[in-house]
Amino acid sequence: MNKLLIVAIASTFSLVAEYSFAGGDAATGKQKSAACAACHGADGNSVAPDFPRIAGQQPDYILHSLSAYKSGSRKDPVMGAMAANLSKQDMEDLAAYFSSQNGLIVKY
């Protein structure tokens, strides 16, 4: 019984965590992701070891990272330039798109 309760709680938490990021639209993010594809791959699964795989990453992590590149608190000349002109909505849409892709965290 305890195992069943733990599984139910974990499943509920997983669903809440996945859908609590309501600010972005994945379909719009896909349209905005063309510039990202050169390094991170079309769906965020980069094949180059120099570029991180961002598919399946948590949306809040992607949003935080893009915001940090934009503000300059996280330093990288390429990502800083890429994020410089992104609006908050752009970043939320990109986060929604890349987090919805299978990659780092496989979605079932």
C-alpha angles and dihedrals in degrees: 000000000000091000091052091050092049091050091049093050093046091049092050092048090049092053093046092048092048095050100034090085096081100153099086136062115218095205091053090044090055089056091049094047099078093102091049092055094072091070107013100038128250093284097029095266101121116198092198115089091216093064123062123242105240099175111117093012116142110273094229090054092051091047092048092048094049091047091050092050090048093050093043094239087117111049126219121126095215098043091041090057092044093051097041095089099035117115121218088256091051090053092047091050092049090047091051092049099046094042090054092058124091110251131094093016113032113223116215 
